[in-house]
Amino acid sequence: MKPAALYARVSSDRQKENHTIASQVAALTQYAEMNGYVVPPEWQFQDDGYSGATLVRPGLEALRDLAAGGQIETVLIYSPDRLSRKYAYQVLLVEELARCGVELIFLRAPSGATAEDQLLVQFQGMIAEYERAQIAERSRRGKRHRAQQGSINVLSGAPYGYRYVKKTDTSAAYYEVVESEAEVVRFIFDAYTRQGLSLGAIAGVLNQREVPTRTRQSRWERPTLWRMLHNPAYAGRAFYGKTELRPRRRITRRLRQRGLCSRDSSFRERPRQEWIEIPVPALVSEAIFALAQEQFEKNKRFSPRRTLEPSLLQGLLVCQRCGYGLYRASTRTSQRTIHYYRCLGRDGYRHLKGAVCDNKPIRQEQLDAVVWQEIVRLLEDPSLLQAELDRRLQAAQITDPLKRREDALRRDQARLTKSMERLLTGYQENLITLEELRCRMPELRKQQRAIEAELQSLEMTAVDQTRNLRLVETLAQFRTRLCARGNVLEVTERQRVVRLLVQEILVGGDNITIRHSIPMPASSPDSNDGVRSSHQPPEPNTGPSYLLRSHGQHARDNVSRFGPASIRFPRSRLLASIVESRSLDATSGGPVM
């Protein structure tokens, strides 16, 4: 036999059949016997003469306390309205009992088939979201108040070097210094400020000495040391409210290229004046901590890895094998410095299990030269730019009709919203039946979704028109300067045009694909330079297949009407192109080193 509790309620003005306490208890007891449940007398909770519009009921309170203690697994109730007459209260109670692992069984709604239960399900998400927002706000205000009082328990956890000691009846929570870890913290600050070691060198020393981390499973990494050296808690000043959760502004490159979803929110740093300082035991002096921050600023200004001289393709290169970006690295010979683009996936120290990609590095001067040649070839075709400019000017001329359509849709949207509000009000005031509500509401929601989809399409069209018009006008101005000044252009000027025309550059093991922001002229299949249009079948790729970018229907339509949107060529072409380009770059200030 399975233990269960039962709950019965009746208000003072409802004593009809099937609503008296006795009839409800009898029906619930009979159901329990037929289905193998045993209900102890002390688990029969009754509220006789209590309104379902309130949650303050003795029997209900006792039932909730029993559920919170984990003593029951099943509760039998005659119908959902016996639990509460308010749908919001029903939702709260159902979710509360579910979190306690309690199953609710309604005799008059055993499978959620009644209209009331179906409506409850529809409202459940809305009410739960509202409740979460209320709880989050109350929690935030409570934590902020405790932080202003200097309470340590509002912090997320004790950093390395400390141990969090919980509060007791006689003392508040506090950070206790772990001396063995504190010595490591002092060594890290000393090595960085006085000895002048880099983060990588400090990590190497700690790993070589086998100094355990907080988790005792992973090794010391540069990001960990960076966070420690930036943590003011080690100087005796912890802060509450440094970050907040905000909607994500962009999807990271790696997630986008692999077709993966990411969280739609991320943590952002709050303004400094909103931080709340909480004193903690200091492991290093204020002077040492300030010296570390000063050293970070010096490294930022004078680091040889800093892009003081911009590269032409900076931020555009993507590895086709692993989806990571490519960065500019360099190596020195006795005569000069050679720059090349290297995949982030090849760096073993960046990944816990070592390198994840074997794509070979590529010489910067070679790739820059070939990409620039493709850009110049595009710009030297005035008919293509003029046709694109005419098309976008024509599209821009229809902005006024689009604006009028948007205004009309906004009015329709407001009208539908008011109609749905009136329907809900009418149902709440018993002016219409539930069947009428269920019959009329789906059609209104369908119209609302159609309007929202069309509004989103109009907004995207307007943004595309503005962006595209400015893009082509900028390229036309650049072409004029190119004709007037020849090929004498600074790297920054070239970089600006490349970023306008090129969406991304995919570097594969055998091929390199340039994906453009505007349509490109199709190349002949038998072209002697190895360039292939994106309409031709791609060469087989032995690496893993990733969704590198989702263009959407609008982009696909452009490709079909105005030519291919990308150009592919073999990596072997780079070596041949560098000889041709050096004569041009020698006088242009280009990226060839």
C-alpha positions in Angstrom: 0.0 0.0 0.0 1.2 3.5 -0.9 0.9 6.2 1.7 -1.0 9.3 0.7 -2.7 12.4 2.2 -6.0 14.0 1.3 -7.3 17.5 1.3 -10.9 18.7 1.4 -12.3 22.2 1.5 -15.7 23.9 1.4 -16.6 27.5 1.8 -19.5 28.5 4.1 -21.7 29.4 1.1 -21.2 26.3 -0.9 -22.9 23.2 0.7 -24.1 21.5 -2.5 -23.7 17.9 -3.3 -20.1 16.8 -3.9 -18.9 20.0 -2.2 -19.5 19.1 1.5 -16.6 18.0 3.5 -18.1 14.6 4.2 -18.9 13.8 0.6 -15.4 14.9 -0.5 -13.7 12.8 2.2 -15.8 9.8 1.3 -15.0 10.1 -2.4 -11.3 10.5 -1.8 -11.2 7.6 0.7 -13.0 5.3 -1.8 -10.5 6.3 -4.6 -7.6 5.6 -2.2 -8.9 2.1 -1.4 -9.5 1.2 -5.1 -6.0 2.4 -6.2 -3.9 1.0 -3.5 -3.4 4.1 -1.3 -3.5 4.2 2.5 -4.5 7.5 4.1 -3.7 7.7 7.9 -6.2 9.7 9.9 -3.7 12.4 10.8 -3.1 13.0 7.1 -6.7 13.9 6.3 -6.6 17.7 6.1 -9.8 19.6 6.0 -10.8 23.3 5.8 -14.5 23.6 6.5 -15.8 27.1 6.0 -12.7 28.6 4.5 -12.7 30.6 1.2 -10.7 29.3 -1.7 -9.6 32.9 -2.4 -7.1 32.9 0.4 -4.1 30.7 1.1 -4.3 31.2 4.9 -6.1 28.0 5.8 -5.2 25.7 8.8 -5.5 22.5 6.8 -3.7 23.8 3.8 -0.9 25.1 6.0 -0.5 21.8 7.7 -0.4 20.0 4.4 2.3 22.3 3.0 4.4 21.9 6.1 4.1 18.1 5.8 5.1 18.3 2.1 8.1 20.6 2.9 9.3 18.0 5.4 9.4 15.3 2.7 7.0 13.0 4.5 4.4 12.6 1.8 4.6 11.7 -1.9 0.9 11.8 -3.0 -2.0 14.2 -2.2 -5.6 13.4 -3.2 -7.9 16.3 -3.9 -11.5 16.2 -5.2 -11.0 18.9 -7.8 -8.6 21.8 -8.6 -11.0 24.5 -7.3 -10.9 22.7 -3.8 -7.2 23.6 -3.7 -7.9 27.3 -4.5 -10.5 29.4 -6.4 -7.8 31.5 -7.9 -5.8 30.2 -10.8 -2.7 32.1 -9.6 -2.9 30.4 -6.2 -3.5 27.0 -7.9 -0.3 27.5 -9.9 1.8 28.5 -6.9 0.6 25.5 -4.9 1.0 23.0 -7.7 4.6 24.2 -8.3 5.4 24.3 -4.6 4.2 20.7 -4.1 5.9 19.6 -7.2 9.3 21.0 -6.0 8.7 18.9 -2.8 8.3 15.8 -4.9 4.6 15.5 -4.2 2.2 14.2 -6.8 -1.2 15.8 -7.0 -4.2 13.7 -8.0 -7.5 15.4 -8.7 -10.5 13.0 -8.8 -12.5 15.3 -11.1 -9.5 16.1 -13.3 -7.4 12.9 -13.4 -5.7 13.6 -16.7 -5.9 17.3 -17.1 -9.0 16.9 -19.4 -11.2 19.6 -17.9 -11.4 23.0 -19.3 -10.3 24.5 -16.0 -7.1 22.5 -15.9 -6.3 23.3 -19.5 -6.7 27.0 -18.8 -4.6 26.5 -15.7 -1.8 25.1 -17.8 -2.0 28.1 -20.2 -1.6 30.5 -17.3 1.0 28.5 -15.4 4.0 29.7 -17.3 3.0 33.4 -17.0 2.3 33.2 -13.2 5.5 31.2 -12.6 7.6 33.8 -14.4 6.0 36.6 -12.4 6.7 34.7 -9.2 10.3 34.2 -10.2 10.7 37.9 -10.9 9.3 38.8 -7.5 11.5 36.3 -5.7 14.6 37.5 -7.6 13.8 41.2 -6.8 13.3 40.4 -3.1 16.5 38.4 -3.0 18.4 41.2 -4.7 17.2 43.8 -2.3 17.9 41.6 0.7 21.4 40.8 -0.4 22.2 44.4 -1.1 21.0 45.4 2.3 23.2 42.7 3.9 26.2 43.7 1.8 25.8 47.3 3.0 25.9 45.9 6.6 29.3 44.2 5.7 27.9 40.7 5.6 30.2 38.2 3.9 27.6 35.6 3.0 26.2 37.6 0.1 29.4 36.9 -1.9 29.5 34.0 -4.3 32.2 32.1 -2.5 35.7 32.4 -1.0 38.5 32.9 -3.5 41.7 30.9 -3.5 43.6 31.6 -0.3 40.5 31.8 1.9 38.0 29.5 3.5 34.3 30.5 4.0 33.2 29.9 7.6 29.5 29.8 8.0 27.7 31.9 10.5 26.7 30.5 13.9 24.5 31.6 16.7 27.3 33.7 18.2 29.2 34.9 15.2 28.6 36.1 11.6 30.1 34.4 8.5 33.7 35.4 7.7 36.7 34.5 5.5 39.4 32.5 7.2 42.9 32.7 5.7 44.3 29.3 4.5 48.0 29.9 5.1 49.2 27.4 2.6 47.2 28.9 -0.2 47.9 32.5 1.0 51.7 31.8 0.4 50.9 30.8 -3.2 48.9 34.1 -3.6 51.8 36.1 -2.3 54.2 34.3 -4.6 52.0 35.1 -7.6 51.9 38.8 -6.8 55.6 38.9 -6.1 56.6 37.0 -9.2 54.5 39.3 -11.4 55.4 42.6 -9.8 59.0 42.2 -8.5 60.4 39.4 -10.5 58.7 40.5 -13.8 57.5 37.0 -14.8 54.7 36.7 -17.3 51.5 34.9 -16.5 52.6 31.9 -18.6 55.9 31.7 -16.8 54.2 31.9 -13.4 51.8 29.1 -14.4 54.7 27.0 -15.6 56.5 27.4 -12.2 53.4 26.4 -10.2 52.7 23.4 -12.4 56.4 22.3 -12.3 56.3 22.5 -8.5 53.0 20.6 -8.5 51.2 23.3 -6.5 47.6 22.1 -6.2 44.8 24.3 -7.4 41.5 24.8 -5.5 39.9 21.9 -7.4 43.1 19.8 -7.2 42.3 18.3 -10.6 43.3 20.8 -13.2 46.6 22.7 -13.8 47.3 26.4 -13.4 46.2 28.5 -16.4 46.8 32.1 -17.4 43.1 33.1 -17.1 43.1 31.9 -13.5 46.2 33.9 -12.6 44.8 37.0 -14.5 41.6 36.9 -12.4 43.6 36.5 -9.1 45.8 39.4 -9.9 42.8 41.5 -10.6 40.8 40.5 -7.5 40.8 43.4 -5.0 39.8 40.9 -2.2 43.5 40.0 -1.9 44.1 43.6 -0.9 41.4 43.4 1.8 38.5 44.8 -0.3 35.8 42.4 -1.6 32.9 43.8 -3.6 29.3 42.9 -4.0 27.4 43.9 -7.1 30.3 44.0 -9.5 28.4 42.3 -12.3 24.8 41.9 -13.4 23.0 39.6 -15.8 22.1 41.3 -19.1 20.8 40.1 -22.5 23.7 38.9 -24.7 24.8 41.4 -27.3 26.3 39.0 -29.7 26.8 35.3 -30.3 30.5 34.3 -30.0 32.2 33.4 -33.2 32.8 29.8 -32.3 29.2 29.1 -31.3 27.9 30.8 -34.5 30.3 28.9 -36.8 29.5 25.5 -35.3 25.7 26.2 -35.4 25.4 25.9 -31.7 23.1 27.8 -29.4 24.5 29.9 -26.6 22.9 31.4 -23.6 20.8 34.5 -24.4 22.3 36.4 -21.4 25.7 37.1 -20.0 27.4 38.9 -17.1 28.4 42.5 -17.5 30.4 44.7 -15.2 28.3 47.3 -13.4 29.4 50.9 -12.9 32.2 51.2 -10.3 30.1 53.6 -8.1 27.4 50.9 -7.7 29.8 48.3 -6.1 29.5 47.7 -2.4 32.8 47.2 -0.5 33.0 44.5 2.1 36.2 44.3 4.2 38.0 40.9 4.3 41.5 39.8 5.5 44.2 41.1 3.2 46.9 38.8 1.8 48.9 41.5 0.0 49.3 45.2 0.6 47.5 47.9 -1.3 50.8 49.0 -2.8 51.5 45.5 -4.2 48.0 45.2 -5.6 48.3 48.7 -7.2 51.7 47.8 -8.6 50.2 44.7 -10.3 47.4 46.8 -11.9 50.1 49.3 -13.1 52.1 46.4 -14.6 49.0 45.2 -16.5 48.5 48.7 -18.0 52.2 48.7 -19.1 51.9 45.3 -20.7 48.8 46.5 -22.6 50.6 49.5 -24.0 54.0 47.9 -24.7 53.4 44.2 -25.3 54.9 43.1 -28.6 51.7 41.1 -29.3 49.7 44.3 -29.3 48.4 45.2 -32.7 50.2 48.5 -33.1 50.4 47.9 -36.8 47.0 46.5 -37.9 46.9 43.5 -40.2 44.6 43.6 -43.3 42.5 40.5 -42.3 42.4 41.0 -38.6 39.1 39.6 -37.1 38.0 38.0 -40.4 39.8 34.7 -40.5 38.1 31.5 -39.5 39.5 28.0 -39.4 37.3 25.7 -41.6 38.3 22.6 -39.7 37.7 23.5 -36.1 35.7 26.8 -36.2 38.2 28.8 -34.1 39.6 32.2 -35.3 43.1 32.8 -36.6 45.4 35.3 -35.0 48.6 36.9 -36.2 51.8 35.4 -34.8 55.4 36.0 -35.8 58.8 34.4 -35.9 62.2 36.0 -36.2 65.1 35.1 -38.5 68.5 36.7 -38.6 67.3 39.2 -41.3 63.6 39.9 -40.6 60.4 39.1 -38.8 58.0 36.8 -40.6 54.3 37.2 -39.7 51.7 34.5 -40.3 48.1 33.6 -39.3 47.7 30.7 -36.9 44.6 28.9 -35.7 43.7 29.1 -32.0 42.9 25.4 -32.0 46.6 24.6 -32.7 47.7 26.1 -29.4 47.9 23.2 -26.9 48.1 25.4 -23.8 44.7 26.9 -24.6 42.9 23.6 -24.3 42.8 21.2 -21.4 43.5 18.1 -23.6 46.0 19.8 -25.9 45.6 21.1 -29.5 42.3 20.4 -31.2 43.2 21.4 -34.8 46.1 20.5 -37.2 45.4 23.2 -39.8 48.8 24.7 -40.9 49.7 28.3 -40.3 49.6 30.6 -43.4 51.9 33.4 -44.3 50.3 36.8 -43.7 51.9 38.5 -46.7 50.7 35.8 -49.0 47.1 35.7 -47.8 46.8 39.5 -47.6 48.1 39.8 -51.1 45.7 37.4 -52.6 42.6 38.8 -50.8 43.6 42.3 -51.8 43.9 41.3 -55.4 40.3 39.9 -55.3 39.1 43.2 -53.7 40.8 45.3 -56.4 39.4 43.1 -59.1 36.0 43.7 -57.8 36.4 47.5 -57.5 37.9 47.8 -61.0 34.5 46.6 -62.4 32.4 49.9 -62.4 29.4 48.2 -63.9 29.1 45.8 -60.9 29.2 48.6 -58.3 26.9 50.8 -60.3 24.3 48.0 -60.8 24.4 47.3 -57.1 24.1 50.9 -56.2 21.1 51.4 -58.6 19.4 48.3 -57.1 19.8 49.6 -53.5 18.8 53.1 -54.4 15.6 51.7 -56.0 15.0 49.7 -52.8 15.6 52.7 -50.7 12.9 54.6 -52.6 10.2 52.3 -51.3 10.9 53.2 -47.7 7.9 55.5 -47.4 5.4 52.7 -48.3 7.1 50.4 -45.9 6.8 53.0 -43.2 3.1 53.4 -43.8 2.7 49.6 -43.8 4.6 49.5 -40.5 2.3 52.1 -38.9 -0.8 50.2 -40.1 0.6 47.0 -38.6 1.3 48.8 -35.3 -2.3 50.0 -35.1 -3.6 46.5 -35.9 -1.3 45.1 -33.2 -2.6 47.5 -30.6 -6.2 46.7 -31.6 -5.6 42.9 -31.2 -4.0 43.4 -27.8 -7.0 45.4 -26.6 -9.4 42.7 -28.0 -7.6 40.0 -26.1 -7.6 42.0 -22.9 -11.3 42.6 -23.3 -11.9 38.9 -23.8 -10.0 38.0 -20.6 -11.8 40.7 -18.7 -15.2 39.4 -19.9 -14.3 35.9 -18.9 -13.2 37.0 -15.4 -16.4 38.9 -15.0 -18.5 36.0 -16.2 -19.7 37.9 -19.3 -18.5 35.1 -21.7 -18.1 31.4 -21.1 -14.8 29.5 -21.2 -15.8 27.9 -24.5 -16.3 31.3 -26.1 -12.9 32.4 -24.8 -11.2 29.3 -26.2 -13.0 29.7 -29.5 -12.1 33.3 -30.1 -8.6 33.6 -28.5 -6.7 31.3 -30.9 -7.7 33.3 -33.9 -6.6 36.6 -32.3 -3.2 35.0 -31.3 -2.8 33.7 -34.8 -3.3 37.2 -36.2 -1.0 38.7 -33.6 1.8 36.3 -34.6 1.4 37.1 -38.2 1.7 40.8 -37.5 4.8 40.3 -35.4 6.5 38.3 -38.1 5.7 41.0 -40.7 6.9 43.8 -38.5 10.2 41.9 -37.9 10.6 41.5 -41.6 10.0 45.2 -42.3 12.5 46.2 -39.6 15.2 43.9 -41.1 14.4 45.3 -44.6 14.8 48.9 -43.4 18.1 48.1 -41.6 19.4 46.3 -44.7 18.5 49.2 -47.0 20.3 51.7 -44.8 23.4 49.6 -44.3 23.6 48.5 -48.0 23.2 52.0 -49.3 26.0 53.4 -47.1 28.2 50.4 -48.0 28.0 50.9 -51.7 28.4 54.7 -51.5 31.5 54.2 -49.4 32.9 51.7 -51.9 32.2 54.1 -54.8 34.1 56.9 -53.0 37.0 54.5 -52.3 37.1 53.5 -55.9 37.4 57.2 -56.9 40.4 57.6 -54.5 41.9 54.4 -55.8 41.8 55.6 -59.4 43.2 59.0 -58.4 46.0 57.8 -56.1 46.9 54.6 -57.8 47.8 51.8 -55.4 49.3 54.0 -52.7 47.0 53.2 -49.7 47.7 52.7 -46.1 46.9 49.4 -44.4 44.1 51.0 -42.3 42.4 52.2 -45.5 42.7 48.8 -47.1 41.4 47.2 -43.9 38.3 49.4 -43.9 37.4 48.4 -47.4 38.1 44.7 -46.8 35.8 44.8 -43.8 33.1 46.4 -45.9 33.3 43.8 -48.6 34.3 40.6 -46.8 32.1 38.9 -44.3 34.6 36.2 -43.3 37.5 34.2 -44.8 37.4 30.4 -44.2 40.9 28.9 -44.2 40.8 25.1 -44.9 43.5 22.6 -45.3 43.6 22.9 -49.1 41.3 25.8 -50.0 40.6 29.3 -48.9 37.1 30.7 -49.3 36.3 34.5 -49.2 32.7 35.2 -48.3 31.6 38.6 -49.4 29.0 41.0 -48.0 27.8 41.9 -51.5 27.5 39.7 -54.7 30.7 39.0 -56.5 31.2 38.5 -60.3 31.3 34.8 -61.1 34.6 33.4 -62.2 35.0 31.1 -65.1 35.4 27.4 -64.1 38.5 27.1 -66.3 40.1 30.2 -64.8 43.9 29.8 -64.7 44.2 31.4 -61.3 42.4 28.6 -59.5 39.5 30.8 -58.3 36.2 29.0 -58.2 32.7 30.3 -57.8 30.7 29.2 -54.8 28.1 27.7 -57.3 30.6 25.0 -58.2 30.7 21.8 -56.1 33.1 22.1 -53.2 36.1 19.8 -52.9 35.8 17.0 -50.4 36.8 17.9 -46.8 38.1 15.3 -44.5 37.6 17.4 -41.4 34.4 17.7 -39.4 31.5 19.5 -40.9 30.4 22.7 -39.2 27.7 25.2 -40.0 30.0 28.2 -40.6 27.3 30.9 -41.0 23.5 31.0 -41.6 22.8 33.6 -44.2 19.0 33.3 -44.2 16.6 33.4 -47.2 17.4 37.1 -48.0 21.1 36.3 -48.5 20.3 33.3 -50.7 18.0 35.3 -52.9 20.8 37.8 -53.5 23.2 35.0 -54.5 20.8 33.6 -57.0 20.0 37.0 -58.6 23.3 38.8 -58.6 26.0 36.1 -58.7 27.9 34.1 -56.1 28.5 35.4 -52.7 31.9 33.8 -52.1 35.1 32.9 -54.0 37.3 29.8 -53.3 40.8 29.2 -54.4 43.5 26.7 -53.5 46.2 27.5 -50.9 48.8 26.7 -53.5 47.9 29.9 -55.3 49.3 32.0 -52.4 52.9 31.3 -53.2 52.5 32.3 -56.8 50.6 35.4 -56.0 53.2 36.8 -53.6 55.7 37.4 -56.3 53.2 39.4 -58.3 52.0 41.5 -55.3 55.4 42.5 -53.9 55.9 45.0 -56.6 52.6 46.7 -55.7 53.0 46.5 -51.9 56.5 47.8 -52.0 55.1 51.3 -52.8 51.6 51.0 -51.2 52.4 50.6 -47.5 50.6 47.3 -47.6 50.9 44.5 -45.2 53.9 42.7 -46.7 56.8 42.7 -44.2 
